[in-house]
């Protein structure tokens, strides 16, 4: 009888500890969930924050060096950039996962997040691959919460970097060999015009790196001379306040440099 009571008592204690662990885990998950996904500010507030920046890039680059892609983070960065008046965003990952998943993964997140942020306010996002020409910029994306917003998004991967430079050099060499171009007429400006991924796009003034790897993994090398690279916090999805801090930090750096 005594042994049976001891056995029942141990089972009861085990049950109580198990329940306590489950409750504690649930509470921790809820606290983490609410702390990492706060409500994004209204569109008018985001636009106002953008106007207060000391300087904002015309072209924002995003470099993915993480194992798993957070599509919500990419969608949010694109739409927040649009509200800030940034007209060009490029997404770079070495293996081309973003390009491959643009329609099935990125598009649905963009549409869902667009409805949540912009509501009935017109906002269009043009996705283009590598060196494709961006679509015409829509009128009225003044960053004041009214009119129409438009952003062109380039989907880049490793061949758009070093591979594009090699292809451009081959084209110029072929033209020189055929007599269509003089060798002494080639300069860095002409070479830049040959780069498909740079066509009609300004160089990215700021690039946000997503992921813990301390490398750029083949990011377009000719653009890095003008690009400030900042690391995003490791949490995913990225919080709006973190995005704003990165843009604020970029503005502060440009002010100190006197540019």
C-alpha positions in Angstrom: 0.0 0.0 0.0 2.8 2.4 1.0 4.7 1.6 -2.2 1.5 2.3 -4.3 1.1 5.7 -2.6 4.7 6.6 -3.3 4.3 5.6 -6.9 1.1 7.8 -7.2 2.9 10.7 -5.5 5.8 10.5 -7.9 3.4 10.4 -10.9 1.5 13.4 -9.5 4.8 15.4 -9.0 5.9 14.5 -12.5 2.5 15.6 -13.9 2.8 18.9 -12.0 6.3 19.6 -13.2 5.3 18.8 -16.8 2.3 21.1 -16.6 4.5 23.9 -15.2 7.0 23.5 -18.0 4.3 23.6 -20.6 2.7 26.8 -19.1 6.1 28.4 -18.7 7.0 27.6 -22.3 3.7 29.0 -23.6 4.1 32.2 -21.6 7.7 32.6 -22.9 6.5 32.1 -26.5 3.7 34.6 -26.2 6.1 37.2 -24.6 8.6 36.7 -27.4 5.9 36.9 -30.1 4.5 40.1 -28.9 7.9 41.7 -28.2 9.3 40.9 -31.7 6.3 41.8 -33.8 4.9 45.1 -32.6 2.3 46.9 -34.6 3.9 48.8 -37.6 3.1 52.5 -37.4 0.5 53.9 -39.8 1.6 55.0 -43.3 1.5 58.7 -42.4 3.8 58.2 -39.5 6.3 56.2 -41.5 6.3 58.9 -44.2 6.9 61.5 -41.6 9.8 59.5 -40.1 11.3 59.3 -43.6 11.1 63.1 -44.1 13.0 63.6 -40.8 16.0 61.6 -42.0 19.2 63.6 -42.4 19.8 61.8 -45.7 18.1 58.9 -47.4 19.5 56.7 -50.2 17.9 56.7 -53.6 18.8 53.1 -54.0 18.8 50.7 -51.0 20.6 47.3 -51.4 19.7 44.2 -49.3 22.4 41.5 -49.0 21.2 38.1 -47.8 23.9 36.0 -46.1 21.6 33.9 -44.0 20.5 30.3 -44.5 16.8 30.8 -44.4 15.0 33.6 -46.2 12.5 35.6 -44.2 10.1 36.7 -47.0 8.2 39.0 -44.6 11.3 40.9 -43.8 12.1 41.4 -47.5 8.5 42.5 -48.2 8.6 44.9 -45.2 11.9 46.5 -46.3 10.6 47.1 -49.8 7.3 48.7 -48.6 8.9 50.8 -45.8 11.5 52.0 -48.4 8.6 53.0 -50.7 7.0 55.0 -47.9 10.4 56.7 -47.2 10.7 57.9 -50.8 13.3 55.3 -51.8 12.7 54.5 -55.5 15.1 51.6 -56.0 15.7 48.5 -53.9 17.9 45.6 -54.9 17.8 42.1 -53.3 21.0 40.1 -53.6 21.6 36.5 -52.6 24.5 34.4 -54.0 22.5 31.4 -55.1 19.5 33.1 -56.7 16.9 31.8 -54.2 15.1 35.2 -54.1 14.9 35.3 -57.8 13.6 31.8 -58.0 11.0 32.4 -55.3 9.9 35.9 -56.3 6.5 35.1 -57.6 5.5 32.2 -55.4 7.0 33.5 -52.1 7.8 37.2 -52.2 4.7 38.4 -54.2 2.1 37.0 -51.8 3.9 38.6 -48.8 4.2 41.9 -50.6 0.5 41.9 -51.4 -0.5 41.0 -47.8 1.8 43.6 -46.2 0.9 46.2 -48.8 -2.8 45.9 -47.9 -2.0 46.2 -44.2 0.2 49.3 -44.6 -1.1 51.2 -47.6 -4.7 50.1 -47.6 -6.5 51.9 -50.5 -3.5 54.1 -51.2 -2.1 53.1 -54.6 1.3 51.3 -54.3 3.0 49.3 -57.0 6.1 47.2 -56.9 8.0 46.2 -60.0 10.2 43.1 -59.7 13.0 42.9 -62.4 15.7 40.4 -62.8 19.4 41.4 -62.9 20.1 43.9 -65.6 16.5 44.3 -66.8 15.4 47.9 -67.2 13.2 49.1 -64.3 9.7 50.1 -65.1 8.8 53.7 -65.3 8.6 55.4 -61.9 5.0 56.3 -61.1 4.1 59.9 -60.4 3.3 61.1 -57.0 5.5 58.9 -54.7 6.5 62.0 -52.7 6.6 60.2 -49.4 3.8 62.3 -47.9 1.2 59.6 -47.5 -0.8 60.6 -50.5 -0.7 59.9 -54.3 0.8 56.8 -55.8 3.9 55.0 -54.5 6.1 53.0 -56.8 9.4 51.1 -56.3 11.5 49.1 -58.7 13.1 46.0 -57.1 16.1 44.3 -58.8 16.6 40.6 -58.1 20.3 39.9 -58.2 22.6 36.9 -57.7 26.2 36.1 -58.2 26.3 36.1 -62.0 25.1 39.7 -61.8 28.3 40.6 -60.0 31.7 39.2 -61.1 30.1 37.3 -64.0 28.6 40.5 -65.4 32.0 42.2 -65.3 33.6 39.3 -67.2 30.8 39.4 -69.8 31.2 43.1 -70.2 35.0 42.8 -70.7 34.5 40.1 -73.3 32.0 42.2 -75.2 34.4 45.2 -75.3 37.3 43.0 -76.3 35.2 41.5 -79.1 34.4 45.0 -80.3 38.0 46.1 -80.3 39.0 42.9 -82.1 36.4 43.5 -84.8 37.5 47.1 -85.2 34.1 48.5 -84.0 35.8 50.2 -81.0 39.2 51.7 -80.4 41.0 50.2 -77.3 42.1 53.7 -76.1 38.4 54.8 -76.0 37.5 52.4 -73.2 37.3 53.9 -69.8 35.6 53.2 -66.5 32.4 55.1 -67.6 32.1 53.1 -70.8 32.8 49.9 -68.9 30.1 50.8 -66.4 27.6 51.3 -69.2 28.3 47.7 -70.3 27.2 46.2 -67.0 23.7 44.9 -67.3 22.9 45.0 -63.6 23.9 48.6 -63.4 21.8 49.8 -66.4 19.6 52.8 -65.5 20.1 52.2 -61.8 21.9 54.5 -59.4 24.6 52.9 -57.3 23.2 51.8 -53.9 24.2 54.3 -51.3 23.3 52.0 -48.4 23.2 48.2 -48.2 21.6 46.3 -45.3 23.1 42.9 -44.6 20.8 40.2 -43.3 22.5 37.3 -41.7 25.5 36.5 -39.4 28.1 35.8 -42.1 30.8 38.4 -42.1 31.2 38.5 -45.9 29.3 39.9 -48.8 29.4 36.7 -50.9 30.0 38.2 -54.3 27.8 41.3 -54.0 28.2 43.6 -57.0 31.8 44.7 -56.6 31.8 47.8 -58.7 29.1 49.4 -56.5 30.8 48.9 -53.2 33.0 52.0 -53.7 30.0 54.2 -52.9 28.0 51.9 -50.7 27.7 52.0 -46.9 27.1 48.5 -45.6 25.3 48.1 -42.2 24.4 44.9 -40.4 20.7 44.4 -39.5 19.8 42.9 -36.1 19.6 39.1 -36.1 15.9 38.9 -35.2 13.4 37.9 -37.9 11.1 39.3 -39.1 12.9 42.6 -39.0 11.2 45.2 -36.8 10.3 48.6 -38.2 12.2 50.4 -35.5 15.3 48.5 -36.5 14.9 49.5 -40.1 14.4 53.2 -39.1 17.5 53.0 -36.9 19.6 51.7 -39.8 18.4 54.6 -42.0 19.0 57.1 -39.2 22.5 55.7 -38.7 23.2 56.0 -42.5 22.1 59.6 -42.4 24.3 60.4 -39.5 27.3 58.8 -41.2 26.7 60.9 -44.3 26.4 64.0 -42.3 29.8 63.4 -40.5 31.4 62.7 -43.9 29.9 66.0 -45.2 28.1 64.4 -48.1 
